[in-house]
Each structure stands twice: as structure tokens, then as C-alpha cells.
Amino acid sequence: MLVTALVFLLVLSVLVYVHEFGHYFAARRNGVRVHEFAFGFRPRLWAKKIGQTEFAVNAIPLGGYVRLHGEQPEEVGADSFRSKSIFQRFQILFAGAFMNLALAWVVLTGLFVSGFDPLMPGIASNPFVASTQVVSVVKALPDSPAAAADLRENDVIKSVNGKTVASDQEFIALVSALRGQQVTLVFERAGALQTVVLEARANPPAGQGAFGVAIQSRGEVRSTVVAAPAAAAYETGRIIGLSAKGVVDFGKNLFLRGKVSEDVTGLIGIGAMTGVTRRLGFEYLLQLVAVVSIGLGVINLFPILPLDGGHIAALGYEKVAGRPLSERQMGSLALAGLALVLALFVIVTYKDIVRFQILERIF
């Protein structure tokens, strides 16, 4: 557990550092003085001033920040944030999320070059993938839909309801989404394609799954060296879409239906997934880093103060209205937004505590 905690803090540190470095680099490039570049929140553990910037490590490792000259009304001058054009300020605000997305792209490019076993379904839609996994049947369990359909050992599963199966996770996700329905399965046996229709059970016996079939995967998802950057860009874009949809669905479920989706997780959940991926292997941990980095970038761009997206939205208002929001308006919106963010953090954390039985493990 100690090793998992250390790996989790390392992952979080990398993601926070990359995000804040984006703000720092964009600020310096646009001539804005940076007073402080800090990892974590106070109390302070270590600090060193280099030039005009104090670099610091704080005790609470749950984030970080860059403090720019001009964030306070009394801070003025040509090197202040407020003195810059709307486009320059947008660059500085957007740079943090951009760096998180860029980090994910770099990690995924490396994975596509080296080959990997994908944790997330959907890889079959990537047009730049050169090879995928072979998913085959190990055993059809007795009295199951798979046994009734005469699925046998070494049958290679090709598609589910017309959707290509490129990995074992792809197969599991496709079948899970079709529970309670009749499903068309295409498989290959002795070099010939065959098609069967079988039921994806809505409530299968424990440990059996909807079809009642044990599967295995062979090989890796891989792209050519030349196409790997494009494959990574496509995958980054796909995960951005999934992340954005997940945040929107979370809001709808919470505020319209009063429930929290089982798919939503917070720091505790990410910590648990870090432990699982760490034990599975380095390539799985890298995939988690890429997915969480994209999620962090997407969440930061939502138009809620004090998130970066909220400040970008305020710039949009300034551009349209021809004047910035007043200090009082910004303060009120930031206070309301902070209360909302903290409330959501508490709700998701509570959900994680219940889901992962944290209190039972402690006591």
C-alpha cells in the first residue's frame, strides 16, 4: 500500500507539474512576471527563489498553482497579467490544460510505437492502428448462451453487432452495453467466418458474464512509427470526447436525478486504479497517466470559476461586452464556483469511500 501511495503521489506530481509549467511557460513567453510556482498547497516545506520566481513545494500534495503578477488589482505594470491582450491572457490560461493533453499525446505515441494491451475499449475505431489483439474463446460455460450457440475453444471473435473487436476490453464493453438483448456475434473457426445470434443475459450467474464465455487475448495494439503520432492524436481526441461527455452526464445525473454515476471517481478511485495498474505493469500505468491527464485538462476547461475555463469564459465576456467583469462580480462568481467544486469533491470522495470500502479497511 505504501508503494501504491508513493506511485500515486508521483503520478499526481507529474500531472500537476506539467499543468502548472504550461501556465508558467506561457506567462514568461508573453512577458508576465511569475511570483510563485508551487506544487501542493501550504504549509510550505521548501522554497527557492530563482530570478523573480519563487519555486516551492508545499505540504498538501493535492494540486499546485502559479501566482502571476497582476492577479491582484494593486499589481500593475507592463509585466502584469492584466496589462496583456485578451489573446495573450487566453494563451496563459489555456496552456495548463494544453500541456496535460500534450503529455497524454506523448505517452500514447510511445505506447502505439512499442505496442500495448489497451485498458480502454474503443481502440478499433482508430484508423491509424496497424495491428490489434486477437480475442479468442477459451471455454463456453455449461448452460450458457455461449454453449447454446456452440462457441468452442480457439474460436476467434471478430465482431459484436457489427462492431469490430480489437481487444478483450473491447469485447467486454460491447457485450456489457447489450445486456438483455439478442446479439449478433461473428467469429472465425478454421479460417471460415461464422455468425450466431445469442442472448446477452441481463442478470447472469456470478462470475459468468452476459454470454457465459471465457476469453483470452493475444498480441498487442500497435501502429507504425510514422503513423503513431496520428494514432495518439486520434485516441487523445476520442478520450477528450468521452471525458467531456462523462462530466456533462455527471452533472445531469446529479442535478436532475439526484444520483452519482458509478463510472465517476475522484482521487481515491484514481489511487485505487494506480495500485491496480502498477501491479499489472508499466504500460498499464502509463495508460492511466494518459487518461487522467486528459481528464484533468478537460475538467479545467469547464466554464466554472475558479477553474481555468471560468477565467477563459470571463475573457469571452470581456471580448463581447468590451469591458471586464468587475472585481465584485469576479469575486462572487469565484466564491460560488469554489463552493460548487468543493461540494462535488466531497460527494465524489464519499462515493469512493463507500465503493472502495475505505472505512472497513481502516477499522
C-alpha positions as a Python dict, from the first residue, in 0.01 Angstrom:
ca = {
    (1, 'M'): (0, 0, 0),
    (2, 'L'): (291, 233, 75),
    (3, 'V'): (437, 170, -271),
    (4, 'T'): (99, 245, -430),
    (5, 'A'): (70, 568, -232),
    (6, 'L'): (416, 677, -343),
    (7, 'V'): (344, 592, -707),
    (8, 'F'): (11, 779, -685),
    (9, 'L'): (185, 1088, -546),
    (10, 'L'): (447, 1063, -822),
    (11, 'V'): (175, 1043, -1090),
    (12, 'L'): (-15, 1334, -935),
    (13, 'S'): (307, 1536, -908),
    (14, 'V'): (386, 1484, -1276),
    (15, 'L'): (36, 1585, -1386),
    (16, 'V'): (32, 1895, -1164),
    (17, 'Y'): (386, 1997, -1262),
    (18, 'V'): (309, 1964, -1634),
    (19, 'H'): (-13, 2165, -1595),
    (20, 'E'): (144, 2446, -1395),
    (21, 'F'): (454, 2452, -1616),
    (22, 'G'): (221, 2526, -1907),
    (23, 'H'): (91, 2836, -1727),
    (24, 'Y'): (444, 2935, -1623),
    (25, 'F'): (595, 2897, -1970),
    (26, 'A'): (309, 3081, -2144),
    (27, 'A'): (325, 3362, -1887),
    (28, 'R'): (701, 3411, -1929),
    (29, 'R'): (670, 3388, -2308),
    (30, 'N'): (414, 3670, -2301),
    (31, 'G'): (624, 3887, -2070),
    (32, 'V'): (429, 3830, -1746),
    (33, 'R'): (624, 3814, -1420),
    (34, 'V'): (569, 3495, -1218),
    (35, 'H'): (592, 3547, -843),
    (36, 'E'): (548, 3185, -738),
    (37, 'F'): (546, 2837, -890),
    (38, 'A'): (425, 2593, -623),
    (39, 'F'): (345, 2225, -606),
    (40, 'G'): (81, 2146, -341),
    (41, 'F'): (-86, 2382, -100),
    (42, 'R'): (59, 2542, 213),
    (43, 'P'): (208, 2498, 471),
    (44, 'R'): (541, 2528, 295),
    (45, 'L'): (806, 2256, 303),
    (46, 'W'): (1073, 2402, 75),
    (47, 'A'): (1126, 2711, -139),
    (48, 'K'): (1399, 2863, -353),
    (49, 'K'): (1390, 3191, -542),
    (50, 'I'): (1537, 3189, -891),
    (51, 'G'): (1527, 3526, -1062),
    (52, 'Q'): (1188, 3682, -991),
    (53, 'T'): (1014, 3349, -927),
    (54, 'E'): (996, 3153, -602),
    (55, 'F'): (975, 2778, -666),
    (56, 'A'): (812, 2593, -377),
    (57, 'V'): (697, 2254, -252),
    (58, 'N'): (408, 2261, -6),
    (59, 'A'): (277, 2004, 238),
    (60, 'I'): (-65, 1923, 89),
    (61, 'P'): (6, 1742, -242),
    (62, 'L'): (-340, 1778, -397),
    (63, 'G'): (-267, 2035, -665),
    (64, 'G'): (-47, 2334, -734),
    (65, 'Y'): (-52, 2688, -860),
    (66, 'V'): (136, 2964, -1040),
    (67, 'R'): (93, 3316, -897),
    (68, 'L'): (121, 3580, -1167),
    (69, 'H'): (197, 3948, -1131),
    (70, 'G'): (-123, 4139, -1195),
    (71, 'E'): (-367, 3894, -1040),
    (72, 'Q'): (-428, 4149, -763),
    (73, 'P'): (-570, 4494, -855),
    (74, 'E'): (-275, 4676, -697),
    (75, 'E'): (-21, 4484, -907),
    (76, 'V'): (34, 4694, -1219),
    (77, 'G'): (297, 4744, -1485),
    (78, 'A'): (394, 4622, -1830),
    (79, 'D'): (480, 4279, -1688),
    (80, 'S'): (140, 4228, -1524),
    (81, 'F'): (-118, 3974, -1638),
    (82, 'R'): (-390, 4239, -1666),
    (83, 'S'): (-183, 4455, -1899),
    (84, 'K'): (-176, 4186, -2168),
    (85, 'S'): (-419, 4148, -2455),
    (86, 'I'): (-717, 3913, -2432),
    (87, 'F'): (-545, 3668, -2667),
    (88, 'Q'): (-225, 3670, -2458),
    (89, 'R'): (-423, 3609, -2138),
    (90, 'F'): (-614, 3329, -2313),
    (91, 'Q'): (-283, 3165, -2407),
    (92, 'I'): (-167, 3174, -2046),
    (93, 'L'): (-495, 3034, -1910),
    (94, 'F'): (-528, 2764, -2176),
    (95, 'A'): (-165, 2650, -2156),
    (96, 'G'): (-214, 2435, -1844),
    (97, 'A'): (-485, 2216, -1998),
    (98, 'F'): (-296, 2211, -2329),
    (99, 'M'): (12, 2068, -2158),
    (100, 'N'): (-197, 1793, -1994),
    (101, 'L'): (-333, 1697, -2336),
    (102, 'A'): (16, 1717, -2487),
    (103, 'L'): (153, 1487, -2213),
    (104, 'A'): (-119, 1230, -2291),
    (105, 'W'): (-38, 1253, -2663),
    (106, 'V'): (334, 1193, -2599),
    (107, 'V'): (262, 893, -2373),
    (108, 'L'): (15, 741, -2620),
    (109, 'T'): (255, 793, -2911),
    (110, 'G'): (516, 590, -2725),
    (111, 'L'): (263, 317, -2646),
    (112, 'F'): (150, 289, -3008),
    (113, 'V'): (511, 254, -3121),
    (114, 'S'): (601, -10, -2860),
    (115, 'G'): (266, -194, -2865),
    (116, 'F'): (31, -234, -2568),
    (117, 'D'): (-270, -411, -2423),
    (118, 'P'): (-540, -141, -2413),
    (119, 'L'): (-729, -85, -2088),
    (120, 'M'): (-998, 129, -2252),
    (121, 'P'): (-1238, -7, -2515),
    (122, 'G'): (-1284, 172, -2846),
    (123, 'I'): (-941, 123, -2997),
    (124, 'A'): (-1094, -45, -3303),
    (125, 'S'): (-1224, 292, -3424),
    (126, 'N'): (-869, 428, -3459),
    (127, 'P'): (-787, 434, -3833),
    (128, 'F'): (-411, 464, -3772),
    (129, 'V'): (-373, 132, -3588),
    (130, 'A'): (-167, -122, -3780),
    (131, 'S'): (-242, -432, -3570),
    (132, 'T'): (-483, -526, -3292),
    (133, 'Q'): (-525, -812, -3050),
    (134, 'V'): (-673, -1149, -3138),
    (135, 'V'): (-958, -1230, -2899),
    (136, 'S'): (-1044, -1599, -2881),
    (137, 'V'): (-1269, -1830, -2681),
    (138, 'V'): (-1114, -2031, -2400),
    (139, 'K'): (-1432, -2207, -2286),
    (140, 'A'): (-1809, -2179, -2316),
    (141, 'L'): (-1958, -2239, -1972),
    (142, 'P'): (-2230, -2507, -1938),
    (143, 'D'): (-2593, -2395, -1975),
    (144, 'S'): (-2488, -2053, -2104),
    (145, 'P'): (-2582, -1861, -2421),
    (146, 'A'): (-2228, -1926, -2547),
    (147, 'A'): (-2272, -2302, -2504),
    (148, 'A'): (-2614, -2289, -2672),
    (149, 'A'): (-2453, -2107, -2967),
    (150, 'D'): (-2186, -2383, -2987),
    (151, 'L'): (-1893, -2149, -2929),
    (152, 'R'): (-1575, -2356, -2892),
    (153, 'E'): (-1220, -2321, -2773),
    (154, 'N'): (-997, -2122, -3014),
    (155, 'D'): (-1290, -1958, -3197),
    (156, 'V'): (-1166, -1606, -3282),
    (157, 'I'): (-1422, -1333, -3210),
    (158, 'K'): (-1434, -1079, -3492),
    (159, 'S'): (-1733, -851, -3421),
    (160, 'V'): (-2029, -789, -3190),
    (161, 'N'): (-2340, -642, -3356),
    (162, 'G'): (-2125, -527, -3646),
    (163, 'K'): (-1862, -357, -3429),
    (164, 'T'): (-1507, -483, -3463),
    (165, 'V'): (-1349, -646, -3160),
    (166, 'A'): (-987, -526, -3128),
    (167, 'S'): (-914, -625, -2766),
    (168, 'D'): (-1057, -821, -2475),
    (169, 'Q'): (-1168, -494, -2311),
    (170, 'E'): (-1347, -401, -2633),
    (171, 'F'): (-1539, -730, -2626),
    (172, 'I'): (-1635, -691, -2259),
    (173, 'A'): (-1753, -331, -2309),
    (174, 'L'): (-1956, -413, -2622),
    (175, 'V'): (-2131, -710, -2462),
    (176, 'S'): (-2195, -529, -2131),
    (177, 'A'): (-2371, -248, -2319),
    (178, 'L'): (-2607, -501, -2483),
    (179, 'R'): (-2730, -689, -2176),
    (180, 'G'): (-3089, -803, -2210),
    (181, 'Q'): (-3071, -805, -2591),
    (182, 'Q'): (-3020, -1052, -2873),
    (183, 'V'): (-2670, -1005, -3010),
    (184, 'T'): (-2515, -1099, -3345),
    (185, 'L'): (-2167, -1241, -3300),
    (186, 'V'): (-1925, -1306, -3587),
    (187, 'F'): (-1635, -1541, -3518),
    (188, 'E'): (-1371, -1729, -3716),
    (189, 'R'): (-1329, -2106, -3693),
    (190, 'A'): (-1076, -2299, -3901),
    (191, 'G'): (-1034, -1999, -4133),
    (192, 'A'): (-1406, -1955, -4204),
    (193, 'L'): (-1632, -1681, -4070),
    (194, 'Q'): (-1949, -1787, -3892),
    (195, 'T'): (-2239, -1587, -3749),
    (196, 'V'): (-2458, -1670, -3450),
    (197, 'V'): (-2728, -1485, -3259),
    (198, 'L'): (-2727, -1527, -2881),
    (199, 'E'): (-2869, -1357, -2575),
    (200, 'A'): (-2662, -1120, -2363),
    (201, 'R'): (-2811, -1208, -2025),
    (202, 'A'): (-2918, -911, -1816),
    (203, 'N'): (-2861, -1094, -1485),
    (204, 'P'): (-2610, -1373, -1541),
    (205, 'P'): (-2486, -1601, -1259),
    (206, 'A'): (-2198, -1458, -1057),
    (207, 'G'): (-1866, -1473, -1239),
    (208, 'Q'): (-2011, -1580, -1575),
    (209, 'G'): (-2076, -1261, -1769),
    (210, 'A'): (-2357, -1195, -2015),
    (211, 'F'): (-2256, -1468, -2264),
    (212, 'G'): (-2103, -1716, -2020),
    (213, 'V'): (-1780, -1737, -2216),
    (214, 'A'): (-1418, -1722, -2104),
    (215, 'I'): (-1190, -1535, -2346),
    (216, 'Q'): (-824, -1459, -2389),
    (217, 'S'): (-636, -1205, -2597),
    (218, 'R'): (-309, -1244, -2785),
    (219, 'G'): (-86, -982, -2937),
    (220, 'E'): (-78, -605, -2891),
    (221, 'V'): (-233, -294, -3035),
    (222, 'R'): (36, -125, -3238),
    (223, 'S'): (92, 144, -3501),
    (224, 'T'): (383, 215, -3732),
    (225, 'V'): (643, 467, -3617),
    (226, 'V'): (526, 711, -3885),
    (227, 'A'): (155, 676, -3802),
    (228, 'A'): (194, 658, -3422),
    (229, 'P'): (163, 1037, -3363),
    (230, 'A'): (-160, 1041, -3566),
    (231, 'A'): (-291, 734, -3381),
    (232, 'A'): (-212, 903, -3049),
    (233, 'A'): (-379, 1227, -3161),
    (234, 'Y'): (-692, 1036, -3266),
    (235, 'E'): (-701, 848, -2934),
    (236, 'T'): (-644, 1170, -2737),
    (237, 'G'): (-936, 1331, -2920),
    (238, 'R'): (-1157, 1029, -2856),
    (239, 'I'): (-1080, 1029, -2483),
    (240, 'I'): (-1138, 1408, -2469),
    (241, 'G'): (-1487, 1345, -2608),
    (242, 'L'): (-1553, 1065, -2359),
    (243, 'S'): (-1423, 1276, -2069),
    (244, 'A'): (-1634, 1577, -2164),
    (245, 'K'): (-1943, 1358, -2205),
    (246, 'G'): (-1871, 1198, -1868),
    (247, 'V'): (-1855, 1536, -1692),
    (248, 'V'): (-2179, 1652, -1858),
    (249, 'D'): (-2356, 1324, -1772),
    (250, 'F'): (-2231, 1352, -1414),
    (251, 'G'): (-2387, 1698, -1387),
    (252, 'K'): (-2715, 1582, -1540),
    (253, 'N'): (-2741, 1278, -1314),
    (254, 'L'): (-2653, 1475, -1002),
    (255, 'F'): (-2867, 1785, -1052),
    (256, 'L'): (-3161, 1636, -1245),
    (257, 'R'): (-3185, 1285, -1097),
    (258, 'G'): (-3009, 1329, -763),
    (259, 'K'): (-2767, 1040, -810),
    (260, 'V'): (-2398, 991, -879),
    (261, 'S'): (-2299, 760, -1164),
    (262, 'E'): (-2095, 451, -1077),
    (263, 'D'): (-1850, 549, -1353),
    (264, 'V'): (-1742, 867, -1171),
    (265, 'T'): (-1438, 855, -946),
    (266, 'G'): (-1213, 1100, -763),
    (267, 'L'): (-870, 1098, -605),
    (268, 'I'): (-941, 785, -400),
    (269, 'G'): (-1058, 600, -709),
    (270, 'I'): (-756, 716, -908),
    (271, 'G'): (-536, 600, -620),
    (272, 'A'): (-703, 257, -631),
    (273, 'M'): (-658, 235, -1009),
    (274, 'T'): (-294, 336, -965),
    (275, 'G'): (-245, 35, -740),
    (276, 'V'): (-411, -199, -992),
    (277, 'T'): (-222, -68, -1295),
    (278, 'R'): (107, -62, -1105),
    (279, 'R'): (71, -434, -1035),
    (280, 'L'): (-35, -512, -1393),
    (281, 'G'): (272, -345, -1541),
    (282, 'F'): (428, -18, -1652),
    (283, 'E'): (235, 7, -1981),
    (284, 'Y'): (-93, -5, -1789),
    (285, 'L'): (23, 267, -1551),
    (286, 'L'): (119, 483, -1850),
    (287, 'Q'): (-230, 440, -1993),
    (288, 'L'): (-378, 557, -1662),
    (289, 'V'): (-146, 860, -1667),
    (290, 'A'): (-266, 949, -2018),
    (291, 'V'): (-636, 909, -1934),
    (292, 'V'): (-615, 1103, -1605),
    (293, 'S'): (-406, 1376, -1768),
    (294, 'I'): (-672, 1421, -2037),
    (295, 'G'): (-946, 1422, -1773),
    (296, 'L'): (-761, 1688, -1574),
    (297, 'G'): (-723, 1903, -1884),
    (298, 'V'): (-1089, 1868, -1981),
    (299, 'I'): (-1224, 1941, -1631),
    (300, 'N'): (-1003, 2250, -1602),
    (301, 'L'): (-1160, 2394, -1918),
    (302, 'F'): (-1518, 2380, -1793),
    (303, 'P'): (-1653, 2737, -1757),
    (304, 'I'): (-1667, 2746, -1378),
    (305, 'L'): (-1459, 2983, -1167),
    (306, 'P'): (-1203, 2933, -1020),
    (307, 'L'): (-1114, 2676, -1290),
    (308, 'D'): (-914, 2793, -1592),
    (309, 'G'): (-1225, 2753, -1805),
    (310, 'G'): (-1410, 3000, -1582),
    (311, 'H'): (-1139, 3262, -1635),
    (312, 'I'): (-1146, 3192, -2010),
    (313, 'A'): (-1524, 3244, -2006),
    (314, 'A'): (-1466, 3577, -1828),
    (315, 'L'): (-1230, 3675, -2111),
    (316, 'G'): (-1506, 3586, -2356),
    (317, 'Y'): (-1742, 3821, -2172),
    (318, 'E'): (-1479, 4094, -2181),
    (319, 'K'): (-1435, 4046, -2556),
    (320, 'V'): (-1811, 4063, -2627),
    (321, 'A'): (-1905, 4334, -2375),
    (322, 'G'): (-1597, 4547, -2430),
    (323, 'R'): (-1523, 4559, -2057),
    (324, 'P'): (-1409, 4304, -1797),
    (325, 'L'): (-1620, 4176, -1513),
    (326, 'S'): (-1586, 4390, -1201),
    (327, 'E'): (-1383, 4271, -903),
    (328, 'R'): (-1707, 4221, -712),
    (329, 'Q'): (-1861, 4013, -992),
    (330, 'M'): (-1547, 3801, -1029),
    (331, 'G'): (-1531, 3751, -653),
    (332, 'S'): (-1895, 3643, -628),
    (333, 'L'): (-1865, 3403, -922),
    (334, 'A'): (-1539, 3260, -789),
    (335, 'L'): (-1690, 3206, -443),
    (336, 'A'): (-1996, 3032, -587),
    (337, 'G'): (-1782, 2823, -821),
    (338, 'L'): (-1543, 2724, -543),
    (339, 'A'): (-1836, 2617, -325),
    (340, 'L'): (-1968, 2406, -614),
    (341, 'V'): (-1629, 2246, -683),
    (342, 'L'): (-1575, 2164, -314),
    (343, 'A'): (-1927, 2020, -284),
    (344, 'L'): (-1869, 1797, -588),
    (345, 'F'): (-1531, 1693, -447),
    (346, 'V'): (-1695, 1589, -119),
    (347, 'I'): (-1973, 1398, -298),
    (348, 'V'): (-1734, 1207, -524),
    (349, 'T'): (-1493, 1137, -237),
    (350, 'Y'): (-1778, 1000, -24),
    (351, 'K'): (-1884, 781, -315),
    (352, 'D'): (-1528, 649, -345),
    (353, 'I'): (-1507, 581, 30),
    (354, 'V'): (-1822, 370, 10),
    (355, 'R'): (-1730, 198, -317),
    (356, 'F'): (-1380, 100, -213),
    (357, 'Q'): (-1482, 22, 148),
    (358, 'I'): (-1219, 257, 288),
    (359, 'L'): (-1362, 270, 642),
    (360, 'E'): (-1395, -108, 658),
    (361, 'R'): (-1033, -144, 550),
    (362, 'I'): (-916, 102, 815),
    (363, 'F'): (-1115, -41, 1107),
}
